[in-house]
């Protein structure tokens, strides 16, 4: 498996991974993203801008994705510009969940964060997802704070590149 920036023409692969993860979560009674949020139309521009990264298995094709950004004024409005990178829409195909794909995606995001000279990698997750929260903390993210946005609770996490290197 290798991880790389998604090519502009791979927007359908990105959407396919996101949709597979969303359908699986919904089937397990834990809906996260709507079909509109995971459609090709919804991700096309972000893929074209180079924001999505794909985990690709030599035998299975795309098995995981995440969106990598340098600004997040919605979930992290107080964060100084230039200090952080942000991960959104981290998703793994259902048949590969519980393995090492999500960890590899986060390792890749950490490498990108260092490469771009940012001290923190930040992400959020919807409240009521203790398994996901525990996964992020096992990886090394520290719970930063909670945020209520549009009536929904979100947990915010940060990974300090300086502490991780020490």
N, C-alpha and C positions, 0 to 999 in steps of 0.2 A: 504494500500500500504506500502511495506517496500523496503528498498534499501540495497543492499549488493554487495560484490564483485562477479563477474560472475565466475562460475565454468568452468574449462577447457572444459567440454563437452557442455557448453552452447554457443559456438561460433556461432552456427546457429541462436540462439535467438538474440544475439547481432547484427549479420548481418541483421536479419529480421527487427529489429527496425530501424537501420541506413538506410536500403534500403527503407522502407516505408516513412521515413521522406524525403529522397532524391527524391523519385518519386513524392511526394506531392509538394515539392519545385519546381521541374522541371515543373510540370503541372501548377503551378501558375506563370511561367515565371521567376523564380529566382533560376536557377540551382546552386547547391553547390558541391555535391560529385558525382563522376562518379560511374557507376555500378561496376567497378573494385575496387574502393576505399571502397565500402560497401559490397563486396562479402565475403563469408565465408573464402575463401582463404586469403583475405587481412587482416581479423581481427583475424584469428585463433591463430597466434603466440602471439599477444598482449593479447588475452584472456588467453592463456596458461600461460603467464607471470604474470597474475593477475592484469593487468592494467585497465580492463573494470569493471564498476559497473553497475548493473541493478536495475531499479525500477520495482517492480513486484506487480501487482494488484491481489488480491485473486481471482477475477472473470475473469479478462481479460488476466492474464499472464503478460509477459514483456511489459512495456509501455514506458520505457525511458532508456537511456544509457549515459555514458560518459567515456572517457579514462582519467585516473589520472596518472600523471608522475612527477618525481622529477628533470627532466632535459629537456631543450628545447633549444638546440643550434641553431636551425633554426630560430625560431621567436624571441628568447630572448638571443642572443649570449653574451650580455654584463652583464647579471645577475650573481652575485656571486653564486658559487656553495653552496648548502645547505641552501639558504635563502628562496626558493620558491617551491611551487608545481604548476603544470600546468594542466589545463583542456583542452581536445581536444575532438572533435566529440560528443558534447552534442546533443542528439537527443531525440525527443518525438514522439510517434506514432501520426499520424494526428488526429485521433478521440479524443485524449487527449490533444491536443495543446490548449493553451489559458487558461488552468486551472492552477493547482498548481504543476504539475509534474516537470517542469523545475526548479521551485523555490525549490522544495524538493531535486532535484538532486544537485543544487548548495549549499544548506544547508549541504548536506552530504559531498560534496567536501570540504567545510569549516571545518567541523568536522574532516575530515581526515587530512587536512592541520595542524590544531592545534595538533592533536594526534601525528603527526610526527615532531612537533616542528619547523615548518616553519612559518615565519612571513607573507609571501605573498602568495596569490592564484592568479595566472595570467592566462589569456586567451586572445585569439584574435578572431576577426571576419573579414570577408571579407568586404571591403568598399562597400558602396551602399546598406547597410542593416540598415536603420535608426530605424526600429522597434526593431531589435535585439540589436542594440546599446543602445536604450532607456531602454529595459528590463534589460540589465546588469547594467546600471546606477541606475535604480530604486532599483535593488537588493542591491546596495551599492558599486559596482565596480567604480573605478575612471579611466577616460580615461588617460592613461599613455603617449601614443605617437602613431604615425603612422609609418608604415614600408612598403616600396615597395619591393616586393620580386617576382622575375621572371615577372616583369611588372604589377603585381597586388597589389593594395593598401589593407593593412590590418590595422585595428584599434586594438591597444593593450590596455588591461585593467588590473588593479590590484585591489585586495581587501586586505587591510591591517588588519591583525588579531588583532594587538595591538589597532588600532583606533576603530575597531568594538567592542572590549571588554571594551573600556573606557566609 
